[in-house]
Every structure is written in C-alpha cells, then in structure tokens.
C-alpha cells in the first residue's frame, strides 16, 4: 500500500462524517482485495480507530462500526492476538467493539482469551475477558467453564457478577451431552450460592442463568422442580418472607419460570 493511500484511508476513517467513513471503508475493502488479508496489518491499525466511535453520540454511525468489525474479523487468525491486546484499553467503547469482534471470530479466540485471563491479576480486565468469552457461540466454550466457575466465587463484585452471567451464556452454546456431571454440578451450585448474594444484580443474573440452564436442556426433572419452587418463592407476594424485594430479581425469576 502506498503512503498516499495509507494517509488517505487514515484521514477518511478519522472523520465523523458518514460519507467520508463510507468512502474510507470502500478503500479498505479495495486494498484488502488487492494485497490479501494476510498482509493487511497496517489496515487493521487504521480500522481499529473506528472502534472508538461512540454509538450513543453518533447512532447513525453504527453501520460503519459494524462493517469495520466485520472487516477486522475477515483478516483471519493473525488478528486475534492484536485484538486481545487491544481488549485491555481504558476506552469502554473500544472494549465492547473488540469483544464483539472476538465473539464473531469464535472458537479460535477461546484459548488466547483464556491465556490472557490467566496472566492477568486485574479483576476488571478478567471480568471483561469473561464478558468476551460469553460472546463466543461455540460448544468449545466449555474449555473456559472453569474460569466462570472460579470467578463466580470471587470477592470482587464485578468479576463475580460477570461470571454469574457467563455461566448462562456458556449454557446457550454447550450441548447438554457435552457437560460432565462435575461441571453440571458446579454450575448449579455456584448459581444457587449466588442467589443469596447481597447484590440484587448478581441475584438477578443467577436466576437468569439458572433459567438458561433449564431452557437449553441442562436440568433434570428434580432440578427443574427445584428451580420452579425457587422462582415462585422469589416472586411470592409477601415481603416479610421469601419474596425477593428487588424487582429486577423477581422479573428474572418470572422469565426463568417459563422454562421449567
């Protein structure tokens, strides 16, 4: 890619004007077709600047962001370590875009994300890695099950919250026949434990994830009956007894009840 082409694309993709961004992406697609995705690392660096677009401030640019993510995913496996590295950024907008890209890449991103989780001691970063793993729709996500189980017991609120949600997200992708008895038991035990959490957000995610275990065939009949009883207790009419006083928890219990 010539320096002039590089500079033109960089300038266009630094804009907040829809037509200029569209023109920049068109040039990127043309350049990828010319040189191939394996030689597109300079284009990745430019494209990743679009991840900083704020969709709240510029909702009209959401299609641009989505197309940029699709182009990055199309680069192939070589882009995974660069995306994982960019996941550790202080800009939440870029983090969400990178998480979406890694989720679309799928199972090839699982082990690099797990390795990054293991090498980090920052609960906030570990939490976002778990969030990203939850975006991956593949049975191979079972490889990361122990991370969710471990994190669901964390003293850190954010990590515990994300892990409680992640168990339910993993249940969407793991066929019941792939889940060992041990993992099955651990998932249920951790979710039942977190139903007693002092934070209503975590309790809500625990009952939601239990509902997903039921929805996707991970609960046997006695477990489904137990969940049904729990949902009815949470939704009960009397604040002085078992009813959960947090509306968000009762709302998730009502949703979970549909699957038992």
C-alpha positions in Angstrom: 0.0 0.0 0.0 1.4 3.4 -1.0 2.0 6.1 1.7 -0.6 8.3 -0.1 -3.2 5.5 0.0 -2.4 4.8 3.7 -2.7 8.5 4.5 -6.0 8.9 2.6 -7.6 6.0 4.3 -6.4 7.2 7.7 -7.8 10.6 7.1 -11.2 9.4 5.9 -11.6 6.9 8.8 -10.7 9.6 11.4 -13.8 11.6 10.3 -17.2 11.6 11.9 -19.0 12.2 8.6 -20.9 9.2 7.3 -20.0 9.7 3.6 -16.2 10.0 4.4 -16.2 7.0 6.6 -18.1 5.0 3.9 -15.5 6.1 1.4 -12.7 5.1 3.7 -14.2 1.6 4.2 -14.6 1.2 0.5 -10.9 1.9 0.0 -10.0 -0.6 2.7 -12.1 -3.3 1.0 -10.4 -2.5 -2.3 -7.0 -2.6 -0.7 -7.7 -5.9 1.0 -8.8 -7.4 -2.3 -5.5 -6.2 -3.9 -3.0 -7.3 -1.2 -4.8 -10.1 0.6 -5.8 -10.2 4.3 -2.5 -11.7 5.4 -0.7 -8.5 4.5 -3.3 -6.2 6.0 -1.8 -5.4 9.4 -1.4 -1.6 8.6 -5.1 -1.6 7.6 -6.0 -3.3 10.9 -4.3 -0.5 12.8 -6.3 2.1 10.9 -9.6 0.2 11.1 -9.3 -0.2 14.9 -9.6 3.5 15.3 -13.3 3.2 14.3 -13.8 1.1 17.5 -13.6 4.4 19.4 -16.8 5.7 17.8 -19.4 6.4 20.4 -22.7 4.9 19.1 -24.6 6.9 21.7 -23.3 10.2 20.4 -23.4 9.0 16.8 -26.1 6.3 16.3 -26.1 7.0 12.6 -22.5 5.5 12.5 -23.5 2.1 13.9 -23.4 0.5 10.4 -19.9 1.9 10.0 -18.8 0.3 13.3 -20.4 -3.0 12.4 -18.7 -3.1 9.0 -15.4 -2.2 10.5 -15.7 -5.1 12.9 -16.7 -7.5 10.0 -13.6 -6.4 8.0 -11.3 -7.0 11.0 -12.9 -10.4 11.6 -12.2 -11.2 7.9 -8.5 -10.8 8.4 -8.3 -14.2 9.9 -6.5 -15.8 12.8 -3.5 -13.5 12.8 -5.6 -10.6 14.1 -6.6 -12.5 17.3 -3.5 -11.5 19.4 -3.8 -7.9 18.3 -7.5 -7.8 19.3 -6.8 -9.5 22.7 -4.1 -6.9 23.3 -6.5 -4.1 22.4 -9.1 -5.6 24.8 -7.1 -4.1 27.7 -7.9 -0.5 26.9 -9.3 2.2 29.1 -11.9 3.1 26.5 -15.1 1.2 27.1 -16.4 1.8 23.6 -13.4 0.2 22.0 -13.5 -2.7 24.5 -17.0 -3.5 23.5 -16.1 -3.4 19.8 -13.1 -5.6 20.3 -15.3 -8.1 22.4 -17.8 -8.2 19.5 -15.0 -8.9 17.0 -13.5 -11.7 19.1 -17.0 -13.1 19.6 -17.6 -13.2 15.8 -14.2 -14.9 15.3 -15.4 -17.7 17.5 -13.7 -20.7 18.9 -10.2 -19.7 17.7 -10.3 -16.9 20.2 -11.0 -19.0 23.2 -7.5 -20.2 24.2 -5.8 -16.8 23.6 -8.5 -15.2 25.8 -8.1 -17.9 28.5 -4.3 -17.4 28.4 -4.8 -13.6 28.9 -7.2 -14.3 31.8 -4.6 -16.5 33.5 -1.8 -13.9 33.0 -3.8 -11.0 34.5 -4.4 -10.2 38.1 -6.7 -7.3 37.4 -10.3 -8.2 38.3 -11.7 -5.6 36.0 -9.8 -6.9 33.0 -10.5 -10.5 33.9 -14.2 -9.5 34.0 -14.1 -8.1 30.5 -12.3 -11.2 29.2 -15.2 -13.3 30.7 -17.7 -11.0 29.1 -15.9 -11.5 25.7 -15.9 -15.3 26.1 -19.6 -15.1 26.7 -19.9 -13.6 23.2 -18.5 -16.8 21.6 -21.1 -19.1 20.3 -19.3 -22.4 20.1 -19.5 -25.7 22.0 -15.8 -25.4 22.5 -16.5 -22.6 25.0 -16.7 -25.5 27.5 -12.9 -25.1 27.7 -13.5 -21.9 29.7 -16.1 -23.3 32.1 -13.6 -23.5 35.0 -12.9 -19.8 34.6 -16.5 -18.9 35.0 -16.9 -21.2 38.0 -13.8 -19.8 39.7 -14.8 -16.2 39.0 -18.3 -16.7 40.3 -16.8 -17.1 43.7 -14.6 -14.0 43.5 -14.6 -11.4 46.3 -14.6 -8.8 43.5 -18.2 -7.8 42.8 -17.7 -7.0 39.1 -15.9 -10.3 38.4 -18.5 -12.3 40.4 -21.3 -10.5 38.5 -19.8 -11.1 35.1 -19.1 -14.8 35.8 -22.6 -15.4 37.1 -23.9 -14.1 33.8 -21.3 -16.0 31.8 -22.4 -19.4 33.1 -25.8 -18.8 31.5 -24.2 -17.6 28.2 -22.0 -20.7 28.1 -25.1 -22.9 28.6 -26.5 -21.5 25.4 -23.6 -22.9 23.4 -22.7 -26.1 25.2 -24.9 -29.2 24.3 -26.1 -31.0 27.4 -24.3 -34.1 26.3 -21.0 -32.3 26.4 -21.3 -31.1 30.0 -19.8 -33.5 32.5 -21.5 -34.3 35.8 -18.9 -32.4 37.6 -19.3 -29.2 35.6 -23.1 -29.6 35.7 -23.0 -29.8 39.5 -20.5 -26.9 39.8 -22.6 -24.6 37.5 -25.8 -25.3 39.6 -24.0 -25.0 42.9 -22.4 -21.7 42.1 -25.6 -20.2 40.8 -27.6 -21.3 43.8 -24.9 -19.8 46.1 -25.1 -16.5 44.2 -28.9 -16.4 44.6 -28.1 -15.5 48.2 -25.7 -12.7 47.2 -26.3 -9.3 48.9 -26.2 -7.6 45.5 -29.6 -7.8 43.6 -27.8 -7.6 40.2 -25.9 -10.8 41.0 -29.0 -12.5 42.3 -30.8 -11.5 39.1 -28.1 -12.9 36.9 -28.0 -16.1 39.0 -31.7 -16.8 38.4 -31.4 -15.8 34.8 -28.5 -18.2 34.3 -30.4 -21.0 36.0 -33.3 -20.3 33.6 -30.9 -20.7 30.7 -29.7 -24.0 32.1 -33.3 -25.1 32.0 -34.1 -23.6 28.6 -31.1 -25.3 27.0 -31.8 -28.7 28.5 -29.1 -28.8 31.3 -31.5 -29.5 34.2 -33.1 -32.9 35.0 -36.6 -33.1 36.3 -35.8 -32.7 40.1 -33.6 -29.7 39.3 -36.3 -28.1 37.2 -38.8 -28.6 40.0 -36.4 -27.1 42.5 -35.9 -24.1 40.2 -39.7 -23.8 39.8 -40.1 -23.6 43.6 -37.3 -21.0 43.9 -38.9 -18.8 41.2 -42.2 -19.0 43.0 -40.6 -18.1 46.3 -38.7 -15.2 44.8 -41.9 -13.9 43.2 -44.0 -14.6 46.3 -46.5 -11.9 47.5 -45.1 -11.3 51.0 -42.1 -9.1 51.5 -41.7 -10.4 55.0 -40.9 -13.9 53.9 -39.1 -15.4 50.8 -40.0 -12.8 48.2 -37.0 -11.0 46.8 -37.5 -7.3 47.4 -35.6 -6.3 44.2 -37.9 -6.0 41.2 -35.1 -7.0 38.8 -34.7 -10.3 40.6 -38.4 -11.0 40.5 -38.5 -10.1 36.8 -35.7 -12.6 36.0 -37.5 -15.2 38.1 -40.7 -14.7 36.1 -38.7 -15.2 32.9 -36.9 -18.3 34.2 -40.3 -19.8 35.2 -41.2 -20.1 31.5 -38.6 -22.8 31.0 -39.5 -25.1 33.9 
